[in-house]
Amino acid sequence: MGASESKQGISGTAAASEGSSKAKLTFPQNTQPLQVTTIYTLRDAYFGKRLVSAFTYDPSQLELDNKQEFLPKAIKVKFPYAIWTPKLKTIRHPSVLRFIDCKASSAGFHLITERVVPLTVEYLEEISEDEILVGLYDIMVALHFLHSQCHISHNNVKMGSIFVSNGRWVLGGMEFTGTVAESKETGLTSVLSQELVPPEHQGKPTKTTQEVQLPHAVDVWQYGKFVEKLVQDGLLHFGTTALPLNAMLQADPMKRPSGDAILESDLFLRNNTVSVVRYCRLKGLDKLQNAEWSQYVFHATFGVT
């Protein structure tokens, strides 16, 4: 794939083993934040000798009230990183941000993960449309895994929750991840920005909303809004039948397609690059070094020898 480590700003080495809790977290001098949100700051760091990413949460900057008890156990102890930690510790998937450790310091609480950079418009403008499609495919694979295997909803699907690890898109932003029952009990409108709240969670709950027990309903709608924005910005071009975008944005959550149906849509199945990457990952060929991997995909896609 063309989105190599050089595009991420720091040239890394081969992945090391998981960090030990005894390792020390340090930040290089004059390191600028890669991402700043209302609840965390993302920076490059070292965990021992390993290059990692550190999401630093400062509890003093958060206003946590009863309306935001989306995950009561995490809120009670007032440790924002506790929202992420239990889930990332137990969820292991190639397209989900990989947890390494947590550390506390005078600066706040640090969630330590594999080294990533945030997905940005600038990054998207530098890569090909095929690479964007592979990224979208990987994110839907991650979401479908959460829905079908973990039986939870992500509830926060947006560009700010997607990161790039050695060219591969991975899903993070799990502050509001939970079961359907948890999201209903809290109400998504109390924890999410308005543009991320699907129709069924706006206004007074209806009987239909209360009966919906589909982990994919919210995520598919949010994913659809993200794809729609990419199309509007001219970063994606495809026919209306290639991806069930209209179905994903259905007001009725019962009519939205599940993750497996989206993954089997023409947009992904008929794209040569996505098909090759899909096959190679099944065969473990994506473990090749970056240059070898890029060359292999190019040759396999275009028939160059």
N, C-alpha and C positions, 0 to 999 in steps of 0.2 A: 504494500500500500504506500501511496505517496506521502501520507501524513506521518513522517518519521520523527525520531527524537529531536532532530535538528530544528524542527518547527516548534518544539516545545521549549526551546531556549536553553536547555542544559543537556549536554551529552552524558548519558548514563552508561553504566556498565551492565553486564548481565545480572538478572535478578538474583539477589542473595537470599539466604534462608530467612525465615521469619525472625523478627527482632526479639531479643530477650528483654524481659521487663527490667533487667538490671542495666541495660544500655542507657546512656545519657542522651537526652534530646538537646541539640544545640542549633542555633540559627546563624548562618553565615553573616558576617558583617555587611551592613548596608543593603540587606535583603529587602526588596520592595514586595508588598503584598501582591499576590496574584489575583485575589478576589476579596472584596470586603462587602459583607452583607450586614443586615441589622442585628444578626446574632453571632456571627463568627468572622474571623479573618483567616484567609488561607495563605500560607507561606511555604516556600521550600525550606527544608531543614535536614539535619543529619540525626539519625538515631544510631548511636555508635558511629560506625563508618558508613552506614547505609544512607543513601539519598532517599528522602521520604517527603511526604506532604504532611503538614500540621494544620489542622483546623482548630484555631484557638477561640474558645468561648469565654467571654467575660460576663459572669452572672450579674454584675452591677449594672450592665447595660440593658438587661432584660426586665420587662415588666410582666410578671407572671401573675395572673389573677385566676379566679375560679372559672372564668369562661375559657381559659386556655389549658384546662386540665385534660388535654388529649391523651396523655399518658400519665396518669396520676402518680405512679411510683417515681417517675423521673422528676415530676414537678415538685413533689413533696420534699425531696432532698435538695432541690434548688441547683442541681448540677446539670446544666444543659447537655453536656456530652453524654449523660446517661441515656438520653433519648436515642442516640446513635448506637452506643456501645453494645447493648444486649443483642440488637439485630445484626450488626455487622460481625459480631463474634460468631454468630450461629449460621449466618447466611454466607455460603461459599459458592460463588458462581463466577465464571470468567468475565461476565459482563456486569458484575456488581463490584463497586469500589471495595478493595481488599483491606480489611482491618488488620492493623499490626499491634497497636497498644494504646493505652491512655496514660497521660502524665498530668500531674497538677503542679503549678508553680505560682509565683506571685502575680504573674501576668494573666492567669486564668487556668482553664482546663484545656488540655491539648488532646485532640483525637488524632492519632498517628495512623496514616494509611500509606499504601503504595504511592509512589511519586506520580502526581497527575497535574494537569493544567486544566483550568475551566474551559468549557466550550464557549466560544465567543463568535460574534458575527465576523470579526476580522479573521479568525481561524477558518471559518466556513468559506470565506471568500478566497482563501488560498488553496483550497483543495477542490478536487473534481466532484462533479455531481454523483458519479459512481461511488466515490468514497463517502459522500453524505448518505447515500442509500444504504451502504454497508453499516454505517453508524446507526441509522434509524432501525435497521434490521436487528442489530445487536441490542439496542435499547428495548425493542419489543420482545426479544428473546428473554431479557432480564425480567421484564414486567410479567410475561406469561409464566415464568418460573415462580415469581412471587404469588401469582394468582392460583396456579394449579398445584404447586408443590407446598407452598408455605401458607396458602389460604389467607393472604393478607393483601391489602391495597396499599399502594405507595402514597397516593393522595397529593403528590407534589411534583408532578411531571412537568418540567419546563426546562429551558436552556440552562438556567442556573443550577439545576440538579444533575447536569450531565458533565462529565469530565473526560479528559483524554489521557490514556495511559499507553505510551509508546505507539501512538496512532490508533489505538482501539478505544471506542467510546464505552464508558462504564457509567453505571447508574449510582448516584449518591443522593444527597438531599433527603434523607429518610427521617427528618424530624417529626413528620406527621404520619408515618407508616403505622398501620394497625389493622385490626379486623373491621369488617363492615359494622359490627355492633358498636365498636368503639367510636367510629366516625359518626354514627347516628346519635350516640349518647352525647357527644360533645357538640356536634354541628360544625360542618366544615367552614361555614361563614365566619365563625369566631376565630379561626386560626389561619385561614388562607386569604390571600389578596383576592379581590372580587373577580378578576379575570380568570382565576383558576377554579372557581366554584361552578359546577355544572348546574343546569336548570333545575334538576330535581332537588337540589339542596338550597335553592334560593327561595325566600319567602317561607310561608307556613308549610310544614311537611304534609304531604298528601298521603292517602292510604297506599297509593302505588309506591311512593318513596319508602314508606315504612315496611312494605312487603319485599322490596328488592334486597336480595341476599347475594348479589353478584360482585365478587372482589374486583372484577375487571371494569365495572361500569364507569367509575370516576376516572380511572387511569386512561382508559381508551378515549374518553372525551377530551381529557387534557392533552394526550398524545396527538389527537386530531387537531387541536388548536395550535399545537407546536408545528405540526406539518403544514397546516394552513398558512401560518406566518412565513414559513420558508418559501412556500409557493408565491405568496404575495410579494416577498422581497426579491423574487426572481432567482432564488438559489436552487429551486427544483422546478422541473417541467415534466408533466406527465398527463395522460388523458384521464378523463373522469372515471373511466372504468378500470384503470390500472390499480388503484388503491381505493378501498371503500371509504373515502373521506367523508362523504355525506352521511353514510351510515354511522361512522364514529361520532359524528356531531349531532346525532338524533336527540331530540328533546326527551324522548322516551328511553330510559336506560335499558329497558328490556329488549329494545331493538338494536342495540349496539353490538357489533361483532366481538367475539372473544379474541384473545391474542393469537391462538392457533389459526383462526380464519384470516387474520391480517397477515400473518407470516406466509400463508399460502396464496396471497393475492398475486395478481399478474405482475405488479410493480417489482416484487422481489423474485418471483419464480422465473420471470423472463429476462432478468438482468444478468448478463454473463458474469460480471464481476461478483455480484452477490452469490450466484450459483457456485462459482469456483471457490470463493472464500468459505462458503457453507460446507462444501465437500472437504476442503483441506482441513478445516477445523475438526470435522468428524474423524478424519484420518490422523490428526495430530501434526499435520505438516506446518501449521502456523507457528510451531516452536522453533522454526529456522531463524537464523539471524536476520535482522531487518533487510539487508541488501539482498540476501538469498530469497527471502519471502516476497519482496517486491518484484524481483525478477521472475520468480516462479508464477506469481499471479498474472503478470503481464504476458508471459509466454503462453500460459494456459488459456488466457482470455482471448488473445489475438492470434494464436497459432504460430507464434514466432519461435524459431528454433535456433 
